[in-house]
């Protein structure tokens, strides 16, 4: 981060969730005011990794830290929607499905945002995959509630309920599966690379940029502190 500040170099964090059409559409409902003031949020990333280890054995053999490497994804998206996280209270455990991994791989985080909104994030990677989408977010607003989800190579949905419509009907908008590239993420990667190229050509700030990445990592660090101490931890804010 200091190097970026010193040199003026551009830095983009490769977060595919921000460039998924369903999650981007959920951001649009928030930015246009359709949801009103968002007061509660949720995010999850659940993925039975036993089938991924043969493809990326370093995750198992190093092993990967799944709070920084996994839970950071829904944290980043919720920060994109709501803003900085101020405090975290977290728990974690192991599922034991891959015995050689001794680190905790399942996480529950309660979040308090700087603007007063509250939320929770679930990251579960040492589990039998449940009958639910791999990734999802929920935004509860004063005018409407929106839920978006996504699963690799299966597409996703955006669902919205507006409070001022009689009977509160649900609008459902499907997003077709994208199958290009590794795990079907090729189009999302190409979108953020085009965004980065545009930032380079027009001297714009990439999103997520270096401070976005640092603040998401700071939120994960506060979660680990909370897990170890059993207390609410403050997120480092002077970044």
Buried (B, 14 or more C-beta within 10 A) or exposed (E): EEEBEEEEEBBBBBBBBBBBBBBBBBBEBBEEEBBBEBBBBBBBBBBBBBEBBEEEEEBBEEBBBBBBBBBBBBBBBBBBBBEBBBBBBBBBEBBEBBEEBEEBBBBBBBBBBEEEBEBBBBBBBBBEBEEEBBBBBBBBBEBBBBBBBBBBEBBBBBBBEBEEEEEEEEEEEEBEEBBEEEBBBBBBBEBBEEBBEEBEEEEEEBBBBBBBBBBBBBBBBBBBBBBEEEEBBBBEEEB
